[in-house]
Amino acid sequence: MEKVLAIIGPTAVGKTSLSLDVANRFNGEIISGDSMQVYRHLDIGTAKILPAEQNGIKHHLIDIRDCDQRFSVSDFKQNAAEQITQIAARGHLPIIVGGTGFYLQALLQNLSLGSDTYEPNESVRNKWHAFAQAHSQAELWEQLKRVDPKAAEGIPPNNEVRVVRALEVFEKTGHRFSDQQDVKKSPYNALLIGLNTERRLLYQRINQRVDLMVKAGLENEANQLYKLGGVNLPAGKGIGYREWYPYFENQISKDEVIEKIKQNSRHYAKRQLTWFRNKMQVNWFDLVQHPEEKTQLIAKIKKWNGDQ
């Protein structure tokens, strides 16, 4: 079985920094496990590591899609699996880094995603996206809950693309989205390292990160996305971007935008943690409050990797 190390957790807990250190120590290459970092030109709002910051370590599944191109969980699973095989063939350790829980679960637990082989129906998809825009993502999610409670339980309300996909499959095939997903035997020997910290401190760090993103030019990045089509683009619904659209239409103030991004980011972090705790077997560490735990973390990776 191919070995795969995953470094997961909510935003702003130090995954990127740890991944670079671990990759250096264990001859690793990094695969992004973030659903938004695949998009070109979305650097600030996705906290994307830039080439100059990669310390010579190869990074994969970053900047592989334009903002108007779809990137599904099936795409991630296929692309990541290919990269894992290629990295292992080079004698290196594949390290997945990110916080998109369903992507990581689909890959590491080898979920069967039969629903994603169903040919997309743009008219149905557009209908449900329009519904979300006219009502809310929460009400869209309620629509899914009515027809497929099990699928709704596993998809966060803010993951509009996935909610729409589940509704689309049900509408066009008559079969529930959840019935088309099952777990096969995983082809990987995976170790999951999770980073987290005390909630109040985590939320403080998230707020600070958003402020830094705004100073770095997030507004301009979001404006470029808005001009390309905004919420109608596959990449246009991400946190840090969609909150700006009412501001560009003179409906809310900049301060309101920033506060909304912080709020949505905090809520997303909470959902990320819930997902990882409920769906995956994770070894948790708090390197923010207890940096000394890094010694234990590295020792765990060494033992799993067979290093002396």
C-alpha positions in Angstrom: 0.0 0.0 0.0 1.2 3.5 -0.8 2.0 5.6 2.1 0.2 9.0 2.4 0.6 11.6 5.1 -2.2 14.1 5.5 -1.8 17.4 7.5 -5.3 18.6 8.1 -7.3 21.0 10.2 -9.1 24.4 10.1 -7.6 27.5 8.6 -5.0 29.6 10.5 -3.4 26.8 12.6 -0.1 26.5 10.9 -0.6 23.6 8.4 1.5 25.3 5.7 4.5 25.9 8.0 4.4 22.4 9.4 4.1 20.8 5.9 7.2 22.5 4.7 9.2 21.3 7.7 7.8 17.7 7.4 8.5 17.6 3.7 12.1 18.7 4.3 12.6 16.0 7.0 10.9 13.2 5.2 11.8 13.9 1.5 8.2 14.8 0.8 6.2 16.4 -1.9 3.0 18.3 -1.1 -0.4 17.9 -2.7 -2.9 20.6 -1.9 -6.1 19.3 -0.4 -7.9 22.7 -0.7 -10.8 23.0 -3.1 -10.0 26.7 -3.9 -6.3 26.6 -4.4 -6.7 24.8 -7.7 -7.9 28.1 -9.2 -5.4 30.4 -10.9 -5.1 34.1 -9.8 -6.9 33.4 -6.5 -3.9 33.7 -4.3 -4.7 35.9 -1.3 -8.1 34.7 -0.4 -7.1 31.0 -0.6 -3.9 31.5 1.5 -2.1 29.9 -1.4 1.6 29.3 -0.9 3.5 31.1 -3.6 6.5 29.6 -5.5 9.0 31.8 -3.6 7.7 30.4 -0.3 7.9 26.7 -1.3 11.5 26.3 -0.3 12.2 24.2 -3.3 9.6 21.6 -2.3 7.3 20.4 -5.1 3.7 21.4 -4.7 0.8 19.8 -6.7 -2.8 20.6 -7.5 -2.3 24.3 -7.3 -3.2 26.7 -10.2 -4.6 23.9 -12.4 -8.0 25.4 -13.2 -9.3 28.7 -14.5 -12.0 30.3 -12.4 -14.8 29.4 -14.9 -13.8 25.7 -14.8 -15.4 23.1 -12.5 -13.3 21.1 -10.1 -15.3 18.3 -8.4 -14.4 15.9 -5.6 -14.1 13.2 -8.3 -11.5 15.4 -10.1 -9.6 15.8 -6.9 -9.7 12.1 -6.1 -8.4 11.2 -9.6 -5.8 13.9 -9.7 -4.5 13.3 -6.2 -4.3 9.5 -6.7 -2.2 10.1 -9.9 0.1 12.4 -8.0 0.5 10.0 -5.1 1.6 7.2 -7.4 4.0 9.5 -9.2 5.5 10.9 -6.0 5.9 7.4 -4.5 7.6 6.2 -7.7 10.2 8.9 -7.2 10.9 7.6 -3.8 9.3 10.6 -2.1 6.6 10.8 0.5 3.2 12.2 -0.6 1.9 14.8 1.8 -1.6 16.1 1.4 -2.2 19.5 3.1 -5.6 21.2 3.4 -8.9 21.6 5.0 -11.5 20.4 2.5 -12.8 17.4 4.5 -14.9 15.7 1.9 -12.1 15.8 -0.7 -9.7 14.1 1.8 -12.3 11.6 2.9 -13.2 10.6 -0.6 -9.5 10.0 -1.4 -8.2 8.3 1.7 -11.4 6.3 2.4 -11.8 5.5 -1.3 -15.4 6.6 -1.4 -17.3 5.5 -4.5 -18.5 8.7 -6.2 -20.8 7.2 -8.8 -22.9 10.4 -8.7 -20.0 12.4 -10.2 -19.9 10.1 -13.3 -23.4 11.3 -14.1 -23.3 13.8 -17.0 -23.9 17.3 -15.6 -27.2 19.0 -16.5 -26.5 22.7 -16.8 -30.2 23.8 -16.8 -31.0 21.9 -13.6 -27.8 23.1 -12.0 -28.4 26.7 -12.9 -31.9 26.5 -11.6 -30.7 25.4 -8.1 -27.9 28.0 -8.1 -30.5 30.7 -8.9 -32.7 29.3 -6.1 -29.8 29.8 -3.7 -29.2 33.3 -4.9 -32.9 34.2 -4.6 -33.3 32.6 -1.1 -30.2 31.5 0.7 -27.7 28.6 0.8 -29.4 27.5 4.0 -32.7 27.2 2.3 -31.1 25.3 -0.6 -29.6 22.9 1.9 -33.1 22.5 3.4 -34.3 21.4 0.0 -31.7 18.7 -0.1 -32.5 17.6 3.4 -36.1 17.0 2.4 -35.2 14.6 -0.3 -32.0 13.1 0.9 -31.3 13.7 4.7 -28.2 11.5 4.7 -26.6 13.5 1.9 -27.5 16.7 3.6 -25.9 15.5 6.9 -22.6 15.0 5.1 -22.5 18.3 3.1 -22.1 21.7 4.8 -24.8 24.2 3.9 -22.2 26.6 2.5 -20.9 24.0 0.0 -23.4 25.2 -2.6 -21.7 23.3 -5.5 -22.0 20.0 -3.7 -25.6 20.6 -2.5 -26.6 21.5 -6.0 -24.9 18.4 -7.3 -26.8 16.2 -4.9 -30.1 17.9 -5.9 -29.3 17.6 -9.6 -28.6 13.9 -9.3 -31.8 13.2 -7.4 -33.9 15.3 -9.9 -32.4 13.7 -13.0 -32.0 10.1 -11.9 -34.6 9.6 -9.2 -31.9 8.1 -7.0 -30.6 9.7 -3.8 -27.1 11.1 -4.0 -26.2 9.3 -0.7 -27.1 5.9 -2.2 -24.4 6.3 -4.8 -21.6 6.7 -2.3 -20.0 3.8 -0.5 -16.6 3.0 0.9 -14.3 0.6 -0.8 -11.1 -0.7 0.7 -8.6 2.1 0.9 -5.4 1.6 -1.3 -3.4 3.8 1.1 -1.5 3.4 4.4 -2.5 6.9 5.6 -1.5 8.8 8.7 -3.6 11.9 9.5 -2.0 14.7 11.5 -4.5 17.3 12.6 -3.7 20.8 13.9 -6.1 22.7 16.1 -6.0 25.1 19.1 -8.3 26.5 21.7 -11.4 28.0 20.0 -11.1 31.6 21.2 -7.5 31.7 20.1 -8.4 30.0 16.8 -11.0 32.6 16.1 -8.6 35.4 17.0 -6.0 34.0 14.5 -8.7 33.7 11.8 -9.7 37.4 12.3 -6.0 38.5 12.1 -5.5 36.4 9.0 -8.5 38.1 7.3 -7.1 41.6 8.2 -3.8 40.6 6.7 -5.5 39.4 3.5 -7.3 42.7 3.1 -4.0 44.6 3.5 -2.4 42.3 0.9 -5.0 43.2 -1.7 -8.0 40.8 -1.2 -10.4 43.4 -2.4 -8.8 43.7 -5.8 -8.6 39.9 -6.2 -12.3 39.6 -5.4 -13.1 42.4 -7.8 -11.4 40.7 -10.6 -13.4 37.5 -9.9 -16.6 39.6 -9.7 -15.9 41.1 -13.1 -15.5 37.7 -14.6 -18.9 36.6 -13.4 -18.7 36.4 -9.6 -21.1 34.0 -7.9 -22.0 32.4 -11.3 -18.4 31.0 -11.6 -17.4 27.7 -10.1 -14.7 29.6 -8.2 -16.9 32.5 -7.3 -18.6 31.2 -4.2 -15.6 30.8 -2.0 -15.3 32.5 1.4 -13.3 35.7 1.1 -14.7 36.4 -2.3 -18.5 36.2 -2.4 -18.8 38.6 0.6 -17.4 41.4 -1.6 -20.0 41.3 -4.3 -22.7 43.3 -2.5 -20.0 45.9 -1.7 -19.1 46.2 -5.4 -22.8 46.9 -6.0 -22.9 49.6 -3.3 -25.2 47.6 -1.0 -23.0 47.3 2.1 -19.9 49.0 3.5 -16.3 47.7 3.4 -16.3 47.2 7.2 -19.4 45.0 6.8 -17.6 42.9 4.1 -14.6 42.3 6.3 -16.7 41.4 9.3 -18.8 39.0 7.2 -15.6 37.3 5.9 -14.4 36.8 9.5 -17.7 35.4 10.6 -18.0 33.0 7.6 -14.4 31.9 8.1 -15.0 31.2 11.8 -18.1 29.2 11.0 -16.3 27.3 8.3 -13.5 26.4 10.7 -16.1 25.0 13.2 -17.6 22.9 10.4 -14.2 21.7 9.3 -13.4 20.4 12.8 -16.8 18.7 13.2 -16.2 17.0 9.8 -12.7 15.7 10.7 -13.8 14.5 14.1 -16.8 12.7 12.9 -15.6 11.3 9.6 -11.9 10.5 10.0 -9.3 9.1 12.4 -7.0 12.0 13.2 -4.1 12.4 15.5 -4.5 15.9 17.0 -1.9 18.4 18.0 -1.9 22.0 19.2 1.3 23.6 18.0 0.0 27.1 18.7 -0.3 26.8 22.4 2.1 23.8 22.8 4.9 24.0 20.2 6.7 21.4 22.2 4.2 18.8 20.9 6.0 19.0 17.6 8.6 16.6 18.9 5.9 14.0 19.6 4.3 14.7 16.2 7.6 14.2 14.3 8.2 11.0 16.3 4.8 9.7 15.3 5.5 10.3 11.7 9.0 8.6 12.0 7.5 5.5 13.5 4.7 5.3 10.9 7.2 5.8 8.1 9.6 3.2 9.4 12.4 5.6 10.1 14.9 4.7 12.8 
